[in-house]
């Protein structure tokens, strides 16, 4: 049980007993309500085992507890699965036995260099991201006075430009699947830039066909041992409103009528989950199964393979090339920051800059 004591004007001491005569405490400046919130978090951490003596716990033990008490509770299942994989695959074998209090930036730096030399170029940045977040939480729990990951710098890797399919290829792909049940979801993907999981998680209540807009509220993910599950979007910015083009709105209207007739024909055998794209019995569709069917159709037509991510890239590049402000593109894609948008499509922006400069010149010469 956490205890709160007043120590002065707007000053509070929050403490929790850990057993064996030990306790952990926090100093809080603010209102009593703020102190109560800190007490609730402290008690939750104590009950979960996250509060342990920093001199005794190893990095491996801490990471296991952190995954269960922080990542699993506050992140999407796919994020938890990805974090757990990188912890078990790269961090625990090399650094797991080091005591948390004795972890130094050099330990992390050497790990990053070794991973880079082993060819895990993209993995290095992700491992650094995971351990930095984990140790930030360790500082908040007062298990560490400072985060050693902040002083460790992963080797810089050259970002590769995104390979964007040509418009001709996209048109040929759409022509190949014209009239099939793949046409609508693929066209919606390329005209909106939604992620695969967001596409198959769309529900009819998320759509407003009169205004031509859709709410992206969740994603559908396949999690090992759990199957397909609905989860929150990737980040808070991924929860967004997107615009739909007129052709997609028309196709969606037709699709909804056909789905309603099919649902009525099946009666109680139809598991109505309000999904826009569903299996014959109304259940959710695995985006990987949809993509596999799309790839086979492209292969039969002699066209290059395309992923939903490729369609997302095409959507972004067309918008930028047509002079749409990067902030609008960021919001449509659900990127966490405009920097991510500009970095990902940096090879598209020089043409936009050139055109903008020519426009300035025309204004001055008018």
Order of alpha helices (4+ residues) and beta strands (2+ residues): beta-beta-beta-alpha-alpha-alpha-alpha-alpha-alpha-alpha-alpha-alpha-beta-beta-beta-beta-beta-alpha-alpha-alpha-alpha-alpha-alpha
